[in-house]
Amino acid sequence: MRGLSSFTLFLLLGTGGKAVYDHYVDLSNRLDTFADRLSELDKVTALSVRELAIEQKHLNEQMQRQSEQIERQIEQMQRLSEQMQCQGELQRDIQALAMEMRTKLFTE
């Protein structure tokens, strides 16, 4: 029970205030119960917030890994594109050389 002591309350109310005193005790106990429940809720909320923070950290790390993987794939695709461009240029050079050799062969 919080607040006034039972003896002080008894003196204030006199002997005829037993019902008021009992009501005060009941309300005081309810308030204590409510405060205890609120404290438990605060603990649960704090735990949930910590769990969410940990989960968010893991998600951020996963997103970072995926981002790095995507960057590597983009680099690979750029290298592949450069290789294909070089192959195309090489193929054109070979075709031009083949045409030149045919022309020389038939003109001689």
Secondary structure as the mmCIF struct_conf table of DSSP 4:
data_model
#
loop_
_struct_conf.conf_type_id
_struct_conf.id
_struct_conf.beg_label_comp_id
_struct_conf.beg_label_asym_id
_struct_conf.beg_label_seq_id
_struct_conf.end_label_comp_id
_struct_conf.end_label_asym_id
_struct_conf.end_label_seq_id
BEND BEND1 GLY A 3 LEU A 4
HELX_RH_AL_P HELX_RH_AL_P1 SER A 6 LEU A 13
HELX_RH_3T_P HELX_RH_3T_P1 THR A 15 GLY A 17
HELX_RH_AL_P HELX_RH_AL_P2 LYS A 18 THR A 107
#
